[in-house]
Amino acid sequence: MNLGNKIAIITGAAAGIGKVTAELFVEEGARLVLADIDAATGEKTTAGISARGYEAIFVPADISKEADAKRIAEEAIRHFGKIDILVNNAAIFVLKGFDATLEEWQRSLGVNVIGTSMVAKYASEKMKESGGGAIVNLASVSSFVAQPNFTVYSATKSAILQMTRNMAMDLAPHNIRVNCVCPGIILTEATERYARERNLTLDQVSAQEGARTFLRRAGQPREVAYAVRFLASDEASYITGAFILVDGGYTAQ
């Protein structure tokens, strides 16, 4: 699944699944535009990739702001001249039900739904000019199943799943494929925050959530990155409007 000569944008790339996906992509030959609201960590991640001899630039961005979403695509064109791949990974994790405030709802929708759509809008405009591309959105098992006090997060991730299908339909005439990866319990910084908020250790969360899967373990970020890479690659040339669950069998029960 060589990504040589591909220019890829990855949002939410400072840490977690985004960072590991970036590392996998450069190993496959891609050149990267990394975007994240966390400028300090994003710059550090980008510097680490560059230090290994790979080509990457960092764009600090809050994708809930249309100007920032547009600037990501503009910087990709300015530095590399084209966009082949977009990985819409940026998200915020508001894990609440009826206790969510209006501000939390608006922020979650602004980043996870509207921000995802705005980044795709401006990146796809550039893809059209160069003859096509691939977009991979990150949804979740929360797009499929009910979980206690997950209403806000689940609503936004369900929206991403459906947006993927609609984007795939609208962009197919332009040779742009749009697919979705839906992770389950993955051991990332976000999972660590989830554990701390509930006064649990990461090992406790991993054991509890992993026990609900067929494979009896939590997943690793690279296992998600492999699925993203496949959908972004030419090997998935006849796949669009689809999703891949990377959940250890959690949703198959």
N, C-alpha and C positions, 0 to 999 in steps of 0.2 A: 504494500500500500504506500508506495513512494509518493511523497508530496513535493518532490523537487520542482523548483521554479514556481511554486504556488505562493501567493501572498494571502495571509490569513489574519483576520481580525479576531481577537479573543477578548471579550469583555469579562469583567470580574476576574482579571488574570493575576492579581497580586498574590493570591493564596489559594489553597484548597484545590478543587477540581480544575479551576481555570489555570492555575500555575502549573499543575502536573500535565494538563493538556498542552500547554505551551511548550513544556520541556519535551514532550513526545513529538510534537509537530516539528520542532527544529531538528530533532534527531532524524526525522524523515525527510529533511531537506527544505522545509518551508521557511519563508521569511515572515516575520511577525510584526503586527501592530497590537500591542497590549494596552488595554484600557481598564482603569479602575478609579474609584473615588478616593481610595487610599493612596495618595501620591507617594508617600515615603516608602511604603512596602512595595508599591508598584515599581518605583525606580530601582529598588534593591533587587527585585525579581528580574527586571530587565537587565540590570548590570551583571547579574549572575549568569544569565544566558549569553550575553555578549562576551563575558570573560572566557567562555568555553569556545569562542570562535564563531558563534552563530550571529545572524543579523536580526536585530529586533529594535523597535523603538517603543517608547511609552507615551501614552496620551492620558493625562489626568482628566477624568470626566465623570460627571454625575448624569447618567443617561436619562434621568427623569426630566432633564432640561433639554429641550429640542436643539438648542444651539450646540450643546456638547455632543449630542448624538450625531449631528451633522458634521461636527469638526473631526470626529473619529474617522469618518470616510474621507474627508478632505485631506487629513494628514496622511492617510494610507496612499492616496493618489499622489500627493506631493512628494513623498519619499520613495514610493515604489512603482507608481504609474498605473497600477491596476489593483483590483480586489478579486480574488478567486473564491475565498472561503470566509464565512462569518460564523463564529461560534458565539451565540447569545447566552452567556453564562451568568452575567451579573444579576444579583438578586439580593433582596433583604428578607430576613426571616422574622416575621411577626407571627409568633405561634400563640395565637389567642382566639377565643371565641367571642361571646357576648361582652367580655371585658375589654375588648379592643376599643380604643378611642377613635374619633373621627380622623384625627391627625394620623394615627397609625394606619388606618384604612387608606387614606389618601396617599401616604408615603409608599405603602406596599403596592398599591395599584400604579402609582407613578413610576416606580422603578420596574417592577416585575412584568407589568402588562404594557403600559404606555411606553416606557423606556425601551423595552424589547422591540416593540413595533417600530419606534422611531429609528433605532439603530438599523433594523432590517430595511426600513424605507430608504434611507440614504445610502446604505451599502449596496442594495439591489439596483439603485439607479446607476451606480458605477459599474456593476456587473453587467447590466444590459448593454452598456457601451462597449464592453470587451467581449461580448458573445456568450455570457453565461457564468454560472458559478454554483456554489452550494452553501446553503444556510443550515446550521444545526442549532436548534433551540434546546435549552435544558428545562425540562418540566420536572416531574417527580412521581413517585408512587402515590403521592397525595393528590394527584390528578384523578385517581381511580377509586380510592377507598376513603371511607370516613374514619377520622381519628379524633380523639377527644381534644377539645380546645385548639383545633387547627383550622377553624373556619377561614380566617384571613389568608393564611398561606395557601391552603387548599384551593380557595377560590381563584387566586392568582395563577397557580400552577395548572389548574383546569383550563383557565383561559388560554394559557400558552399552548396547551395541547390542541385546542380547537383552532387557535390562530395559525398553528403550523399547517393544518389541513387547508385552511382558506388561503394562506400565503402560497402553498404549493399549487393550488388551482390557479391563482392569479398570475404567478410567475412562470408557470410551465411554458407558455408561449415564448418566453425569453430565454429558455434553456437554463433556468435557475431551479435547482431542486431544493426543497425545504423538508427537513425531517426533524425528529425530536428524540432525545434520549431522556429516559425517566429513571433516575437513580432511586434506590432505596436507602437503607441506613449505610452511610459512608463515613469513614473516620477522617474527618476534616476539622479545621478550626471552628467551623460552625457547629459541629457536633460537640466539640469541647465546650463552647459557650452554652449550648443546650444543657449539658451535664452540670455545669457550674450553677446555672439558674435554678436547677432542681436539687442542688446540694448532693449531687452524685459524682462519682469518678467516671472518667472516660471508659475505664474497664467495665464498670457496672452498666453503663448505657450500652456498651458494645455487647455485653453478655445478655442483657434483657432483650434488646432489639434483635440481636443475632439469633436468639432462640426461636424467634417467630418466623424464621426463614427455613427453606428446605436445606440449605447448606450449613445452617447452624453457626453462622458467623456474620459479622459486619463486613462490608466491602472496603476496598482500598481505592483511593482516587484514580490510580492508574487504570483500574478495571473499568471505570467509567470513561476515561480518556480513550481507551482502545475502541469503544463503541462510537465515540465522537469521531475519531480518526476514520473509521470505516465509512460512516455516512458522509463524511467530507471528501472522501477519496473517489477516484474514478471507478474503483471497483463497485461502487454503489450507484452506477450510472443509470440504472433502471428502477431506482427506489426514490419515491417522493411521496409526501403526505403520510409518511409512516412514522412509527415510534418503536424504539427498542427499550424494553424494561431491563434495567441492570439492578436487580433487587434480590438475587439469591433465591428466587422462587416465592417471595413474600406474597405477591398478588395472585399467585396461582392456587392458593389454598381455598 
